[in-house]
């Protein structure tokens, strides 16, 4: 047992602790620990009673990183990728680089130049340790340039198999659609993927990249994606992609006997349906209403209400009609909420158009009165072109009647065609024309299936979010790098979608944004104390930021305590 011993050296007392053990029946000193002088003992006691203040604190991103990393671990993501692209040297593998890129996209989209800094400020320093050199832009692309288009296809195919087999993803209905992302790639760049086309973010002045994607209606988990040239429209791209989707179906169908593909009318073409009709896919699509005046003319008293609370205010008329060379089931729906929304949009467009026409009229009158003399004199042709530009929105040309009369200065008159407006409301607005080869399905099943398009619309909105899951910034100028960029953006969507699905299964229904916002607020705080005499390393202590009432159940349900520093 230990005992305190005092020893005088040159008249000054020094203290030791002696540790004794009984050996062969006799007490023997086995260890002596030097404590120092009385002054040092007092200092030690005082320090124990008043611990030193931390020298510094390091705040590390914890919650969102841990939650998404856990999804990747459960999925075996890095192992799956590395099986396709084995590691060639020391340091991070291709799978680990892709995971880092996906986590960065999901939580704090940044350029590769900022990757090392982001990594250093998160718990990835211990989950995926890496040096600054290993996270340089050069090192990143030295590894990811190994990924070819065929590798992406192979990895995605294996990943979708795992999602279906291990996570029991629901495949009854799948949704396909396309979107585009503008770039700042100049016209002299030889890359072929970026090209000018109809941009859905109103940036037709820039080259863009198109992305087609197939997602589950089970929390919009991606099962297929395709990057294609920015000047190819959706319908043309779908002709080719539908063949690839058919191949993917045959792979996925091992886990599901019946899969219905849902897509928007922008993907319609005779060529695409020739492929779909010969594929194992069932489908639900929609038709352009103006191309089917006979269906729009059917009076509402021949429509039947849909059953169920979620279909309140929705009517349907069912018939058969030849569409794209085949007789198919057609369901025309009328939705009061859709009507209200369309009326609001049309009235807003009319108001805007009238304001611009009034401004044009005023400009012409000022010139007639001689108040404006300079510039190019207006002609009937130039005024007419300007009116055509103003009335470029949907339905405007049929609702606003106008006339330009010649003269020294042309005059413009216009009016709202109230009869045309009434006819539009009576025959067109509020209606959607659906068609399907799921002949046994009820009207309710067809409508519910088509409504699941909101899953892919939500996925695309998420990918254009500047805070989470952002496609931008993208600073890559070659086709191969653009494909890899798209791939880890899709992987980021996969992890976040699975996270949202996991939370739902745990009884927590949150939007993607809200879940990531709450999780990102959970941070790990590392306190570093001054190094004391005799210490080789400074003492540290860790704690988490205080969890509020919304963060606590997330932390508990996801069991994030597993990722706290030991």
Secondary structure, DSSP 8 states (H G I E B T S, - for coil): -EEEEEEEETTEEEEEEEEEEEETTEEEEEEEEEEEEHHHHHHHHHHHHS---EEEEEEEE-HHHHHHHHHHHHHTHHHHHHHHS---SSS--HHHHHHHHHHHHHHH---GGGHHHHHHTBTHHHHS---TTTTSHHHHHHHHTT--HHHHHHHHHHHHHHHHHHH----SEEEEEEEEEE----TT---SS-B----TTS-TTS-EEEEEEEEETTT--EEEEEEEETTS-HHHHHHHHHHHHHHHHHHHGGG-S--EEE--GGG--HHHHHHHHTSS-EEEEEE-GGG-HHHHTS-GGG-EE-SSGGGTTEEEEEEEEEETTEEEEEEEEEEHHHHHHHHHHHHHHHHHHHHHHHHHHHHHHHHHTTS--SS----HHHHHHHHHHHT-STTHHHHEEEEEE-SSS-EEEEEE-HHHHHHHHHHTTTEEEEEES-TTS-HHHHHHHHHTTHHHHHHHHHHT-SSSS--------SHHHHHHHHHHHHHHHHHHHHHHHHHHHTT----HHHHHHHHHT-EEEEEEE---TT-SS--EEEEE----HHHHHHHHHTTGGGGS--
